Amino acid sequence: MYVLANKKALSTITVILLIIMAAVAGGIISYAFTIAAYVKLPDKTTLVITGIYLDRENVTSLKISVLNPSYSPTEATIYGIALNIRGETELYYALETYPSIRYGIVVPIGESVNITCSYLKKGDSSISLGEFIGEFIGKTVIVHVLSSDSSASNIEAVLPNARINVTTSFNPQISLKNFSITLTNEESSEVDLTINAITFADIEIEEISPDVNSQPITVRRNSSLRINLVGDWAGLNKTTVKIFTQQGYIFTREIELQG
């Protein structure tokens, strides 16, 4: 009698559980069919920038990952990439990319593409990505992906902080050819910088010591490098110096000369 009672109880519980499971399953199925009528798929393709990658130890290129979502109605063709500094209106368009963007890059539905950018258009000339970063160290950049099949997509990122401060020593009472510059890698910099070239806009350099052009020298964070130079600067009031690094940063500084 006791055994029969237990079996009857178990049967009742089983039936109740089956009813509950059927009700839940039915509810889910009903919801799926009901909500489907209210889900509206986009009628226009919208590319998504899923990430940008920039190595602060090598700023010669910037990689951008772009996705054409699986719910997009069409494939999309990327015809341009542009950068601007947040708060400023000037756009710097990518000139050299891999794969080449010259004839457009097609992104099929549900697929993504990685685009590497290394040179930008500035006015009527081109600059390397490292020179762009050297000009806007530590600022927030907005990356735009342009497509004729999609609304513009953009994403923000903070540029690496690598700062070179330049101080000069010109003494016309001693010589109009001998001078020196001191390069300081500031304490706030994120990387050590290896100087591998220095150029001047209006001075033809005859001698440089130490010769970083042939033997690069690393300037660690919060340290300095003094470089002695020989070059005729008579008659000049100011000049522009460019400092190149193995990490890809290019710093342009205008310096004044002592008349």
C-alpha positions in Angstrom: 0.0 0.0 0.0 2.8 2.4 0.9 4.7 1.6 -2.3 1.6 2.3 -4.4 1.1 5.6 -2.7 4.7 6.6 -3.5 4.4 5.6 -7.1 1.2 7.6 -7.4 2.9 10.7 -5.8 5.8 10.4 -8.2 3.5 10.1 -11.2 1.6 13.2 -10.1 4.9 15.2 -9.7 6.1 14.0 -13.1 2.9 15.1 -14.8 3.1 18.5 -13.1 6.7 18.9 -14.2 5.8 18.0 -17.8 2.9 20.5 -17.8 5.3 23.2 -16.5 7.9 22.4 -19.1 5.3 22.4 -21.9 4.0 25.7 -20.7 7.4 27.3 -20.7 8.3 25.9 -24.1 5.0 27.1 -25.5 5.6 30.5 -24.0 9.0 30.8 -25.6 7.8 29.7 -29.0 4.8 32.1 -28.8 7.1 34.9 -27.8 9.4 34.2 -30.7 6.6 34.3 -33.2 5.1 37.4 -31.7 8.3 39.4 -31.3 9.3 38.6 -34.9 6.5 40.8 -36.1 8.0 43.8 -34.2 11.7 43.2 -35.0 12.8 45.5 -37.8 16.0 44.7 -39.5 18.0 47.7 -40.7 17.3 48.8 -44.3 20.8 50.3 -44.7 24.2 48.8 -44.1 26.2 50.3 -41.2 29.8 49.3 -40.9 31.2 49.0 -37.4 34.8 49.7 -36.3 35.5 47.0 -33.9 38.9 48.2 -32.8 42.1 50.2 -33.7 45.6 49.0 -32.8 48.6 51.2 -32.4 51.9 50.0 -30.9 53.5 52.8 -28.9 56.8 51.2 -29.5 56.3 51.3 -33.3 54.0 54.1 -34.5 54.8 53.6 -38.2 51.3 52.2 -38.9 47.8 52.0 -37.5 45.5 49.0 -37.9 41.8 49.4 -38.1 39.3 46.5 -37.9 36.0 47.0 -39.6 33.0 44.7 -39.5 30.0 44.5 -41.8 27.4 42.9 -39.4 25.5 39.7 -40.4 22.2 41.6 -40.3 23.3 44.1 -43.0 21.2 44.0 -46.2 24.2 44.5 -48.5 28.0 44.3 -48.7 29.8 47.6 -48.3 32.7 49.3 -50.1 35.2 51.3 -48.0 36.6 54.2 -50.1 38.3 56.3 -47.5 39.8 56.6 -44.0 40.3 59.9 -42.3 41.6 61.1 -38.9 41.0 64.3 -37.0 41.9 65.5 -33.5 38.9 65.8 -31.2 37.7 69.4 -31.1 39.4 70.3 -34.5 37.8 70.2 -37.9 40.8 69.4 -40.2 40.7 65.9 -41.6 43.8 63.9 -42.5 43.0 61.3 -45.2 44.8 58.0 -45.4 47.1 58.0 -48.5 48.8 54.6 -48.1 47.0 51.6 -46.8 47.2 47.8 -46.9 45.1 46.5 -48.5 45.1 49.4 -50.9 42.0 51.7 -50.6 42.5 53.3 -54.0 39.8 51.3 -55.8 37.8 50.6 -52.6 37.8 47.7 -50.2 34.7 45.5 -50.4 33.5 44.0 -47.0 30.9 41.2 -47.5 28.0 40.7 -45.2 29.1 39.1 -41.9 32.8 39.6 -42.6 35.5 41.9 -41.3 38.6 43.4 -42.7 41.8 44.8 -41.2 43.2 48.0 -42.8 46.7 49.2 -42.1 47.4 52.9 -42.6 50.9 54.5 -42.7 50.7 57.8 -44.5 48.3 60.7 -44.3 47.4 63.7 -46.5 48.1 67.0 -44.8 47.2 70.0 -47.0 49.0 69.5 -50.4 51.6 67.1 -49.0 51.8 63.8 -47.2 53.1 63.0 -43.8 53.9 59.7 -42.1 51.7 58.5 -39.3 54.7 58.9 -36.9 54.9 62.6 -37.9 51.2 63.0 -37.3 51.5 61.5 -33.8 54.6 63.5 -33.1 52.6 66.7 -33.7 49.6 65.6 -31.6 51.2 63.6 -28.8 48.8 62.5 -26.1 45.7 63.9 -27.8 42.4 62.1 -28.6 42.1 61.2 -32.3 38.9 60.2 -34.1 39.2 57.6 -36.8 36.5 57.7 -39.6 35.7 54.9 -42.0 34.0 56.2 -45.1 31.7 54.1 -47.4 29.3 54.9 -50.2 27.1 52.0 -48.9 27.1 52.9 -45.2 26.8 55.8 -42.9 30.2 56.9 -41.6 31.6 55.0 -38.7 34.1 56.4 -36.2 35.9 55.5 -33.1 38.1 57.5 -30.6 41.6 56.7 -29.3 44.3 58.5 -27.3 47.6 58.9 -29.1 50.7 57.6 -27.3 52.5 60.1 -25.0 56.2 60.3 -26.1 57.6 63.8 -25.8 60.9 65.2 -26.8 61.9 68.7 -25.5 64.5 70.6 -27.5 66.8 73.3 -26.0 69.5 75.1 -28.0 72.8 76.8 -27.5 73.9 79.4 -30.1 76.7 81.9 -29.2 77.5 84.3 -32.1 80.3 85.8 -30.0 82.1 82.6 -30.3 81.1 81.2 -33.7 78.4 81.4 -36.4 78.9 77.8 -37.2 79.2 75.9 -33.9 76.1 75.3 -31.9 74.4 72.5 -29.9 71.0 71.1 -29.1 69.9 69.1 -26.1 67.1 66.5 -26.5 65.2 65.6 -23.4 62.9 62.7 -23.3 60.4 64.0 -20.8 59.5 62.1 -17.6 55.8 61.8 -18.8 56.9 59.9 -21.9 55.6 56.3 -22.2 58.6 55.0 -24.1 62.4 55.3 -24.4 63.2 56.9 -27.8 66.1 56.0 -30.1 67.3 59.0 -32.1 68.4 57.9 -35.5 68.4 61.2 -37.6 68.3 64.9 -37.2 67.8 67.5 -40.0 67.6 71.3 -40.2 65.5 73.2 -42.7 68.0 76.0 -43.4 71.3 74.8 -42.1 73.6 72.5 -43.9 75.2 70.3 -41.2 78.9 69.7 -41.8 79.6 67.8 -38.5 77.5 66.2 -35.8 78.8 64.7 -32.6 77.7 62.2 -31.5 76.7 61.1 -35.0 73.2 59.8 -34.4 72.7 59.5 -38.2 75.1 56.7 -38.4 74.9 55.4 -34.8 71.5 55.8 -33.2 71.4 56.6 -29.5 68.6 55.8 -27.1 67.4 58.5 -24.8 65.6 57.0 -21.9 62.7 58.6 -20.2 63.6 61.5 -18.0 67.1 61.8 -19.5 68.8 64.0 -22.1 71.2 63.9 -25.0 73.4 66.8 -26.0 74.5 67.0 -29.6 77.2 69.3 -31.0 76.9 70.5 -34.5 78.8 72.5 -37.1 76.8 74.4 -39.8 76.6 77.9 -41.0 73.7 79.7 -39.5 74.7 83.3 -40.2 71.8 85.6 -41.1 69.1 83.2 -39.8 66.7 84.2 -37.1 65.1 80.8 -36.7 65.0 77.4 -38.2 63.1 74.1 -38.0 64.7 70.9 -36.7 63.3 67.4 -37.2 64.1 64.6 -34.9 63.6 61.1 -36.2 63.3 58.0 -34.0 63.5 54.2 -34.6 60.1 53.9 -33.0 58.6 55.9 -35.8 58.0 59.2 -34.0 59.0 62.3 -35.9 59.2 65.5 -33.9 59.3 68.9 -35.6 60.4 71.9 -33.6 61.0 75.5 -34.5 64.0 77.1 -32.8 65.2 80.6 -32.6 68.8 81.6 -33.2 70.7 84.3 -31.4 71.5 87.2 -33.8 
